[in-house]
Amino acid sequence: MKIRNKRSSRHLSARNVLFTAFVICGISLILQIPLSGANAQKITKEGSAQLYTAKDGTKNANKQKRKYRKGRRGNRKGRRGKRGRRGSAKVFVDLVTKGTAVETVQVYGRIIARQAGVVASRTKGAVEDVKVHVGDRVKKGDTIATLVSSMLKAERELKAAELKESSAKIRTVGVQLSLANQELERLKRLKKSSAFSSARYQDKLRDVERIQSALIEAKAKREQARARLRMANINLFNVKVIAPFDGVIIKRAVEAGDYVSLGAPVVKILNEKSLEVEAEVPANRLGGLTNGIEINVKPEFGKSFKASVRAIVPQENALSRTRVVRFSPVFFNPTGTIASNQSVVLHIPSGATKQAVTVHKDAITQRRGKRVVFVVKETDSGLRANMRPVELGDAFGLRFEVLKGLKPGDRVVIRGNERLRPRQKIKIAAPRQMGSRGRWQGKAQPGGKPGWKKRGNNSFGGSKKNRNKNRNDKIKIGGKS
């Protein structure tokens, strides 16, 4: 019994301990639930605040981004308003004219010089000095180069001494001839006396003839000596290389110290005032070319000029069936714009002249398969461009014959008509605002050259990469600005 009671008491105590522990754990859990709710509420509030802060930052960033894009669209709209759909387009115009016209064909030619060549040395010797350089202008008679003259001076003195020797020999032979003639006369007076010797007379007669021949030979040698002296003087004079005509030095072949022989090239000279045009014209196009007729010549670079026919060479190329024609030009500035061997385009008349209404070729555009022009019309709201279809005829240089659609005096757009719309407002630009290649050159922009602004100069221009870079520099989304 005692043992059973001990076991029961042990089980009871264990149960009490477990119950007590369970109660304590339950009480602890009950007490921790409000605290966990408060902490969770605090954590939730902090997270919500951070979320709202992020949302506000995102909203502000999006707001700045929309404002930036709106400003950019406004700038684009402003630029488009100046030269786009809503603004007046800047154009260049030309008049429709009526006058005498002739159909022309283009022929390629070149500028040549009638007076050009190599200036050669007229004697032999070492070069002492060259007084000109490439590009120098010289006049006829100017000294180009000089040769060493000491040897030539010595040779001249030698020839002068030979001349003196020949002259002295002539005098000696002359004295001998006088003595021989005196003896011959004495023998003639003794012809009737007994002292006369016929053999002696004949011998003296032969002596006189021999001396006369010697005198003639001496005189010939004197002439030879004089000629050699003249040649020595010429060689001495030719130590100076003289310009044969006015021109420009285009090549220099020698330097000081070089040795040149007779005929060796020293410089090459070209007379820029003797330039003319040479072209090979097809034989079937020569009907419109007569001596004195003027044509238009357009160089590769520079202004156009007039040229008249000087000569038609009467020789035809068997392969190309062309003939060489020379034209005498009238230059605006021959020293600055025209050069030898420059390529030019000639507008050769190919038929008879006629009266026609013509329009500039740049005024013609294609719209829906039709040839149209934009005619300037004055309205109450300003100048507008009216699109008008035209019917064209033959080409006359830079102009077309108008068969239908235009009348003399109409103003047509020749620059800026590629993007014009019918009845679009326009603004006529001054002729000086059009560049040499048809680009507008308006007033100078701030910090730039005259003309339209380059896309790379503004903050939104350039490539896509540059635009993104500029945009990021202006606004940093979600960060510090």
C-alpha positions in Angstrom: 0.0 0.0 0.0 2.8 2.3 1.0 4.5 1.7 -2.3 1.3 2.4 -4.3 0.7 5.6 -2.4 4.3 6.8 -3.2 3.7 6.1 -6.9 0.4 8.0 -6.9 2.0 11.0 -5.2 4.8 11.0 -7.8 2.3 11.0 -10.7 0.3 13.8 -9.1 3.3 16.0 -8.6 4.4 15.5 -12.3 0.9 16.4 -13.4 0.9 19.5 -11.3 4.2 20.5 -12.8 3.0 20.0 -16.4 -0.2 21.9 -15.7 1.7 24.8 -14.1 4.0 25.0 -17.0 1.1 24.9 -19.4 -0.6 27.7 -17.6 2.5 29.8 -17.5 3.0 29.4 -21.3 -0.6 30.3 -22.0 -0.4 33.4 -19.9 2.8 34.4 -21.7 1.3 33.9 -25.1 -1.8 36.0 -24.1 0.5 38.8 -22.9 2.6 38.8 -26.1 -0.3 39.1 -28.6 -1.0 42.8 -28.1 2.7 43.6 -28.1 3.1 41.8 -31.4 0.1 43.6 -32.9 1.6 46.9 -31.9 4.9 46.1 -33.4 3.3 44.8 -36.5 1.2 48.0 -36.8 4.4 50.1 -36.3 6.2 48.1 -38.9 3.3 48.4 -41.3 3.1 52.1 -40.8 6.8 52.5 -41.5 6.6 50.4 -44.6 3.6 52.4 -45.8 5.5 55.6 -45.2 8.4 54.3 -47.2 6.1 53.2 -50.0 4.3 56.6 -50.0 7.7 58.3 -50.1 8.8 56.1 -53.1 5.5 56.8 -54.8 5.8 60.6 -54.2 9.4 60.4 -55.6 8.2 58.5 -58.6 5.3 60.9 -59.1 7.6 63.9 -58.9 10.0 62.3 -61.3 7.2 61.5 -63.7 5.9 65.0 -63.3 9.4 66.4 -64.1 9.7 64.0 -67.1 6.3 65.1 -68.5 7.2 68.7 -68.0 10.5 68.2 -69.8 8.8 66.4 -72.7 6.1 69.1 -72.9 8.8 71.8 -73.1 10.7 69.8 -75.7 7.5 69.4 -77.8 7.0 73.1 -77.4 10.5 73.8 -78.7 9.9 71.5 -81.6 6.6 73.2 -82.3 8.3 76.5 -82.3 11.0 75.5 -84.6 8.5 73.8 -86.9 6.4 76.9 -86.8 9.3 78.9 -88.4 10.0 76.7 -91.3 7.5 73.9 -91.1 3.8 73.4 -91.7 2.5 76.4 -89.8 5.2 79.0 -90.5 6.0 80.7 -93.8 8.4 78.8 -95.9 11.4 80.7 -97.1 11.8 80.3 -100.9 13.8 81.8 -103.8 11.9 82.8 -107.0 12.5 83.5 -110.6 10.5 85.2 -113.4 9.0 83.5 -116.4 10.4 85.2 -119.4 9.7 85.5 -123.1 12.4 86.1 -125.7 14.7 84.6 -128.3 15.8 81.1 -127.4 17.7 78.4 -129.1 18.1 74.7 -128.3 21.5 73.9 -127.0 23.5 70.8 -126.3 26.3 70.3 -123.7 29.8 69.7 -125.0 32.8 69.3 -122.7 36.0 71.2 -123.4 39.1 72.6 -121.7 41.0 75.9 -121.2 44.3 76.0 -123.1 46.9 78.7 -123.6 47.9 79.9 -127.1 51.2 81.2 -125.7 53.0 78.7 -123.5 56.3 76.7 -123.7 59.7 75.9 -122.4 62.4 78.6 -122.3 65.7 76.9 -123.2 69.3 77.9 -122.8 70.8 79.4 -126.0 74.4 78.6 -125.0 76.2 76.1 -122.9 77.8 76.7 -119.5 77.3 76.5 -115.8 74.2 78.1 -114.2 75.3 81.1 -112.0 71.9 82.2 -110.7 68.2 81.6 -111.2 66.2 84.8 -110.5 62.6 83.4 -110.6 60.6 80.8 -108.9 57.4 78.9 -109.7 54.4 81.3 -109.7 56.4 84.5 -110.4 55.1 86.8 -113.1 57.6 88.1 -115.6 57.5 90.5 -118.5 59.0 90.2 -121.9 62.8 91.0 -121.7 63.1 90.2 -117.9 66.2 88.1 -116.9 65.2 84.6 -115.8 68.7 83.1 -115.2 72.3 83.8 -115.8 75.2 81.5 -116.8 78.9 81.7 -115.8 80.4 84.1 -118.5 84.2 83.9 -117.8 84.9 81.3 -120.4 82.7 83.0 -123.0 84.5 86.3 -122.4 87.9 84.6 -123.0 86.5 83.0 -126.1 85.3 86.4 -127.3 88.8 87.9 -126.8 90.3 85.0 -128.7 88.0 85.6 -131.7 88.7 89.4 -131.6 92.5 88.6 -131.8 91.9 86.3 -134.7 90.1 89.1 -136.5 93.0 91.4 -135.9 95.4 88.8 -137.3 93.3 88.4 -140.4 93.3 92.1 -141.0 97.0 92.4 -140.6 97.5 89.5 -143.1 95.4 91.3 -145.6 97.6 94.4 -145.3 100.7 92.3 -145.7 99.4 90.6 -148.8 98.3 94.0 -150.2 101.8 95.3 -149.9 103.2 92.3 -151.7 100.7 92.8 -154.4 101.7 96.4 -154.8 105.4 95.4 -155.2 104.5 92.7 -157.7 102.5 95.2 -159.8 105.3 97.7 -159.8 107.8 95.1 -161.1 105.3 94.0 -163.7 104.9 97.6 -165.0 108.7 98.0 -165.2 108.9 94.8 -167.3 106.1 96.1 -169.6 108.1 99.3 -170.3 111.1 97.2 -171.3 109.1 95.2 -173.8 110.6 97.1 -176.8 114.2 97.1 -175.6 116.8 94.4 -175.9 116.9 93.9 -172.1 113.3 92.6 -172.1 112.9 88.9 -171.0 109.7 87.3 -171.9 110.1 84.4 -169.4 110.7 86.8 -166.6 107.7 88.8 -167.6 105.5 85.7 -167.5 106.8 84.7 -164.1 106.1 88.1 -162.6 102.6 88.0 -164.1 102.0 84.6 -162.3 103.3 86.1 -159.1 100.8 88.9 -159.3 97.9 86.5 -159.8 99.1 84.4 -156.9 99.3 87.4 -154.6 95.9 88.5 -155.7 94.5 85.1 -154.8 96.3 85.3 -151.4 94.7 88.7 -150.8 91.2 87.3 -151.6 91.9 84.4 -149.2 93.0 86.7 -146.5 89.9 88.8 -146.9 87.7 85.7 -146.6 89.5 84.6 -143.4 88.9 88.1 -142.0 85.2 87.7 -142.7 85.3 84.3 -141.0 87.0 85.9 -138.0 84.4 88.6 -137.9 81.6 86.0 -137.9 83.3 84.0 -135.1 83.6 87.2 -133.1 79.9 87.9 -133.6 79.1 84.4 -132.5 81.2 84.9 -129.4 79.3 88.1 -128.7 76.0 86.3 -129.1 77.1 83.6 -126.7 78.2 86.2 -124.2 74.9 87.9 -124.6 73.0 84.6 -124.1 74.4 84.0 -120.7 71.3 85.8 -119.6 68.1 83.8 -120.2 65.5 86.3 -121.2 61.7 85.9 -121.0 60.3 85.8 -124.6 56.8 87.0 -123.6 54.7 88.1 -120.6 53.6 85.2 -118.4 53.8 83.1 -115.2 56.6 80.7 -114.4 54.9 77.3 -114.0 58.0 75.1 -113.9 61.7 75.5 -113.0 64.1 73.0 -114.4 67.5 74.1 -113.2 69.2 75.3 -110.1 72.4 77.3 -109.5 75.4 75.2 -110.2 73.8 73.0 -112.8 75.5 72.7 -116.2 73.3 73.2 -119.2 74.0 72.5 -122.8 72.7 74.3 -125.9 68.9 73.9 -126.0 68.5 72.6 -122.4 65.2 73.6 -120.7 65.5 76.3 -118.0 61.9 77.2 -117.1 58.4 76.7 -118.4 56.3 79.9 -118.9 52.6 80.4 -119.6 50.9 83.6 -120.7 47.6 83.6 -118.7 46.2 86.4 -120.9 46.2 84.2 -124.0 43.8 81.6 -122.6 41.1 80.3 -124.9 38.6 77.4 -125.0 39.1 74.3 -127.0 36.3 71.7 -127.6 35.7 68.7 -129.8 32.2 69.3 -131.2 30.3 66.6 -133.0 30.2 67.2 -136.7 26.4 67.1 -136.8 26.3 70.0 -134.3 28.4 72.4 -136.3 25.5 74.0 -138.1 24.8 76.4 -135.3 28.4 77.5 -135.0 29.7 80.4 -137.2 32.7 82.7 -136.7 31.9 85.3 -134.1 28.8 83.7 -132.6 28.8 83.8 -128.8 28.0 80.8 -126.5 27.8 80.2 -122.7 30.7 78.5 -121.1 30.4 77.1 -117.5 33.7 76.2 -115.8 33.9 73.4 -113.2 34.4 76.1 -110.5 33.7 79.8 -110.9 31.3 82.0 -112.8 30.0 81.4 -116.3 31.3 83.5 -119.1 30.8 84.2 -122.8 33.0 83.0 -125.6 32.9 83.6 -129.4 33.9 81.2 -132.1 37.5 82.0 -133.4 38.2 79.0 -135.7 36.9 75.6 -136.7 39.8 73.3 -137.5 39.1 71.6 -140.9 40.1 68.1 -139.7 37.7 65.5 -138.4 38.5 62.7 -135.9 37.7 59.5 -137.7 36.8 57.6 -134.5 34.7 60.1 -132.7 33.5 62.1 -135.7 34.3 65.4 -134.0 36.1 68.6 -135.0 38.2 70.9 -132.9 36.7 74.3 -132.4 38.6 77.2 -130.7 36.7 79.9 -128.8 37.9 83.3 -127.7 36.6 83.9 -124.2 35.6 87.1 -122.3 36.7 86.4 -118.7 35.4 88.1 -115.5 38.7 87.5 -113.7 41.2 85.4 -115.7 43.9 85.5 -113.1 41.7 84.1 -110.3 39.0 81.8 -111.7 40.3 80.4 -115.0 43.3 78.2 -115.4 45.0 76.2 -118.2 43.6 72.7 -118.6 40.5 73.5 -116.6 37.4 71.5 -117.6 34.4 73.5 -118.9 31.0 72.8 -120.2 29.9 74.6 -123.4 26.3 75.1 -124.4 26.4 74.7 -128.2 23.4 75.8 -130.3 22.0 72.9 -132.3 19.3 74.7 -134.3 17.8 78.0 -135.3 16.6 80.6 -132.8 12.9 81.1 -132.0 10.6 83.2 -129.7 9.5 81.2 -126.7 8.3 81.5 -123.1 10.8 79.9 -120.8 11.0 78.9 -117.1 14.0 78.0 -115.0 14.6 74.2 -114.8 14.7 74.2 -111.0 11.1 75.4 -110.8 9.9 72.1 -112.3 8.8 69.4 -109.7 7.0 66.1 -110.0 3.7 65.7 -108.1 1.6 62.5 -108.7 3.3 61.9 -112.0 2.7 65.4 -113.4 5.1 68.3 -113.9 4.1 71.2 -111.8 5.4 74.6 -110.7 4.6 76.7 -107.7 3.5 80.2 -108.7 3.7 83.1 -106.2 0.3 84.7 -105.6 -0.4 87.7 -103.4 -3.4 87.4 -101.0 -4.9 89.3 -98.1 -3.1 87.0 -95.7 0.3 87.3 -97.5 2.1 85.5 -100.2 1.1 82.0 -101.0 2.3 79.3 -103.4 -0.2 78.0 -105.9 0.6 74.7 -107.5 0.0 74.8 -111.3 0.6 72.0 -113.9 2.6 72.9 -116.9 3.4 71.5 -120.3 7.0 71.8 -121.4 8.8 71.9 -124.7 12.5 72.0 -125.7 15.4 72.7 -123.3 17.3 75.9 -123.8 20.4 75.7 -121.5 19.1 76.1 -117.9 15.5 76.8 -119.0 12.6 74.9 -120.5 10.2 76.1 -123.0 6.7 76.4 -121.6 3.9 75.4 -124.0 1.0 75.7 -121.5 0.4 76.8 -117.9 2.5 79.9 -117.5 2.7 83.4 -118.9 5.6 85.9 -119.0 6.0 87.8 -115.7 4.9 85.0 -113.4 7.0 84.5 -110.4 7.8 80.8 -109.7 9.6 79.1 -106.9 13.0 77.6 -107.8 14.4 76.9 -104.3 12.5 75.4 -101.4 9.7 74.0 -103.6 10.4 70.4 -102.8 8.3 70.4 -99.6 5.8 73.0 -100.5 2.1 72.3 -100.2 -0.6 74.0 -102.3 -1.5 77.5 -101.1 1.1 77.4 -98.4 2.4 80.6 -97.0 5.8 81.6 -98.3 8.4 84.2 -97.7 10.7 85.3 -100.5 14.4 85.4 -99.6 16.9 87.9 -101.0 19.2 86.5 -103.7 22.2 87.0 -101.5 20.7 84.5 -99.0 21.1 81.6 -101.3 24.5 79.8 -101.2 26.5 78.6 -104.2 24.9 75.1 -103.7 21.3 76.2 -103.2 21.4 76.2 -99.4 19.9 79.1 -97.5 22.3 81.4 -95.7 20.2 83.5 -93.4 21.3 85.7 -90.5 24.0 84.3 -88.3 22.8 82.3 -85.3 24.3 83.1 -81.8 27.7 81.6 -81.7 27.5 80.0 -85.2 27.9 80.6 -88.9 25.2 82.1 -91.2 22.5 79.6 -92.2 20.1 77.2 -90.5 21.1 75.9 -87.1 22.8 72.5 -87.2 21.0 69.8 -85.3 24.2 69.1 -83.3 24.4 72.6 -82.0 21.2 72.6 -79.8 20.7 70.5 -76.7 18.3 68.1 -78.4 20.1 67.6 -81.7 22.5 65.0 -82.9 22.2 61.3 -82.7 19.9 59.3 -80.5 22.8 58.5 -78.1 23.6 62.2 -77.7 19.9 63.1 -77.2 19.7 60.5 -74.4 22.9 61.8 -72.9 21.6 65.4 -72.9 18.3 64.3 -71.4 20.0 62.5 -68.6 22.1 65.5 -67.9 19.0 67.7 -67.6 16.9 65.4 -65.4 17.9 62.4 -63.3 14.8 60.4 -62.5 14.6 59.3 -58.9 17.9 60.9 -57.9 19.5 64.2 -57.2 19.2 66.9 -59.8 
